[in-house]
Amino acid sequence: MDLGLKGKVALVTGAGSQIGFGKQIALLLAKEGCDAVAVTDINLDDAKLTMEEIKKIGKKSIAVKADITNPADVAILIKKVVDEYKRIDVLCNVAGGIASRVPYDQGKPEDWDKDIRLNLYSIMLTCQSVLPNMREKKAGAIVNIGSGSTRMYSHGTGNTYAISKAGVDTFTKQLAFNEAKNGIRCNCVAPGPAPTNFIPGPDKQAMVNMLAKTIPMGRGATQTDIANATIFFASDLSSYVTGAVLHVSGGSVLD
Ligand SMILES: NC(=O)c1ccc[n+]([C@@H]2O[C@H](COP(=O)([O-])OP(=O)(O)OC[C@H]3O[C@@H](n4cnc5c(N)ncnc54)[C@H](O)[C@@H]3O)[C@@H](O)[C@H]2O)c1
């Protein structure tokens, strides 16, 4: 099936982790037709590994180091990608994680700030920088990675993490509403637990299996589950969908 990705340029944040969602999303975008997939991460060596795999698929790629909580880094990142490829058609905001596990009744604003900066401000920053290019073309697809923690009891995640990801849901809808007239769609994929570096400890699959005991489908998510849902929103398959939050979590969120 032609997903309408041929000739398109994508940017994926958080694509360094070799067992993370970002890498899987970047590779699937390349396989499904994108002409170029730029990858970024705070860890450049890891991002370069993903870049090499994209090139092996026969697609163009660059790896750029950026701390997505830093406005200057984000501005330079977007400029580099636009200078290289002249356009960004697809932006996947994947980088994120739990920055503070301090409960809200014990934490200080500085603790809360860490989660909000990493998961919410980062996405606002990348979107702010990418929008001029997308508006110029009157086209673009933005996919934000949210979290099932916004609708489930904690699954070991922190309170402020869940709150920051709820902000991602609302930001997705605000952006979708405001940019629809400019041909830009924005949607959110909210994963259930998956064995990435997000999961602490050496045996990530064992930890996910334990968490999955309360999941109706009886298993955790895979990186492929999340990449498939992301490709749906990144591609023309979802050309009439914007402002949606899709829970990819085995039936654990009835939403
Ligand atoms: N794995 C899960 O169970 C799960 C569940 C729900 C949501 N999520 C979300 O999925 C997204 C991807 O995480 P993952 O599961 O692939 O985890 P991961 O830890 O494997 O990958 C996250 C990547 O983000 C990068 N990163 C972290 N902080 C950064 C920063 N300041 N600047 C740039 N890059 C940074 C890391 O270096 C890493 O490569 C995150 O937003 C996470 O909150 C994960």
Ligand as a Chemical Component Dictionary entry (heavy atoms), coordinates in Angstrom:
data_LIG
# 
_chem_comp.id                   LIG 
_chem_comp.type                 NON-POLYMER 
_chem_comp.pdbx_formal_charge   0 
_chem_comp.three_letter_code    LIG 
# 
loop_
_chem_comp_atom.comp_id 
_chem_comp_atom.atom_id 
_chem_comp_atom.alt_atom_id 
_chem_comp_atom.type_symbol 
_chem_comp_atom.charge 
_chem_comp_atom.model_Cartn_x 
_chem_comp_atom.model_Cartn_y 
_chem_comp_atom.model_Cartn_z 
_chem_comp_atom.pdbx_ordinal 
LIG N1  N1  N 0  8.721  2.438  27.094 1  
LIG C1  C1  C 0  7.631  2.671  27.743 2  
LIG O1  O1  O 0  7.149  1.843  28.538 3  
LIG C2  C2  C 0  6.890  3.971  27.522 4  
LIG C3  C3  C 0  5.521  4.024  27.865 5  
LIG C4  C4  C 0  4.833  5.212  27.645 6  
LIG C5  C5  C 0  5.484  6.294  27.070 7  
LIG N2  N2  N 1  6.818  6.208  26.750 8  
LIG C6  C6  C 0  7.433  7.370  26.098 9  
LIG O2  O2  O 0  8.052  6.962  24.900 10 
LIG C7  C7  C 0  9.040  7.912  24.524 11 
LIG C8  C8  C 0  10.279 7.196  24.042 12 
LIG O3  O3  O 0  10.886 6.532  25.119 13 
LIG P1  P1  P 0  11.440 5.038  24.982 14 
LIG O4  O4  O 0  10.461 4.173  25.654 15 
LIG O5  O5  O -1 11.844 4.757  23.585 16 
LIG O6  O6  O 0  12.694 5.162  25.967 17 
LIG P2  P2  P 0  14.253 5.213  25.702 18 
LIG O7  O7  O 0  14.812 5.665  27.014 19 
LIG O8  O8  O 0  14.718 3.913  25.174 20 
LIG O9  O9  O 0  14.452 6.355  24.604 21 
LIG C9  C9  C 0  14.354 7.729  24.907 22 
LIG C10 C10 C 0  15.372 8.513  24.099 23 
LIG O10 O10 O 0  15.214 9.924  24.382 24 
LIG C11 C11 C 0  16.515 10.492 24.529 25 
LIG N3  N3  N 0  16.465 11.683 25.369 26 
LIG C12 C12 C 0  16.195 11.724 26.700 27 
LIG N4  N4  N 0  16.282 13.002 27.133 28 
LIG C13 C13 C 0  16.619 13.762 26.063 29 
LIG C14 C14 C 0  16.872 15.149 25.876 30 
LIG N5  N5  N 0  16.809 16.021 26.898 31 
LIG N6  N6  N 0  17.206 15.594 24.643 32 
LIG C15 C15 C 0  17.279 14.719 23.603 33 
LIG N7  N7  N 0  17.066 13.396 23.710 34 
LIG C16 C16 C 0  16.740 12.929 24.931 35 
LIG C17 C17 C 0  17.343 9.385  25.163 36 
LIG O11 O11 O 0  18.742 9.606  25.002 37 
LIG C18 C18 C 0  16.824 8.148  24.444 38 
LIG O12 O12 O 0  17.550 7.879  23.266 39 
LIG C19 C19 C 0  9.231  8.827  25.734 40 
LIG O13 O13 O 0  8.575  10.050 25.483 41 
LIG C20 C20 C 0  8.557  8.062  26.857 42 
LIG O14 O14 O 0  8.062  8.928  27.848 43 
LIG C21 C21 C 0  7.520  5.068  26.966 44 
# 
loop_
_chem_comp_bond.comp_id 
_chem_comp_bond.atom_id_1 
_chem_comp_bond.atom_id_2 
_chem_comp_bond.value_order 
_chem_comp_bond.pdbx_ordinal 
LIG N1  C1  SING 1  
LIG C1  O1  DOUB 2  
LIG C1  C2  SING 3  
LIG C2  C3  SING 4  
LIG C2  C21 DOUB 5  
LIG C3  C4  DOUB 6  
LIG C4  C5  SING 7  
LIG C5  N2  DOUB 8  
LIG N2  C6  SING 9  
LIG N2  C21 SING 10 
LIG C6  O2  SING 11 
LIG C6  C20 SING 12 
LIG O2  C7  SING 13 
LIG C7  C8  SING 14 
LIG C7  C19 SING 15 
LIG C8  O3  SING 16 
LIG O3  P1  SING 17 
LIG P1  O4  DOUB 18 
LIG P1  O5  SING 19 
LIG P1  O6  SING 20 
LIG O6  P2  SING 21 
LIG P2  O7  DOUB 22 
LIG P2  O8  SING 23 
LIG P2  O9  SING 24 
LIG O9  C9  SING 25 
LIG C9  C10 SING 26 
LIG C10 O10 SING 27 
LIG C10 C18 SING 28 
LIG O10 C11 SING 29 
LIG C11 N3  SING 30 
LIG C11 C17 SING 31 
LIG N3  C12 SING 32 
LIG N3  C16 SING 33 
LIG C12 N4  DOUB 34 
LIG N4  C13 SING 35 
LIG C13 C14 SING 36 
LIG C13 C16 DOUB 37 
LIG C14 N5  SING 38 
LIG C14 N6  DOUB 39 
LIG N6  C15 SING 40 
LIG C15 N7  DOUB 41 
LIG N7  C16 SING 42 
LIG C17 O11 SING 43 
LIG C17 C18 SING 44 
LIG C18 O12 SING 45 
LIG C19 O13 SING 46 
LIG C19 C20 SING 47 
LIG C20 O14 SING 48 
# 
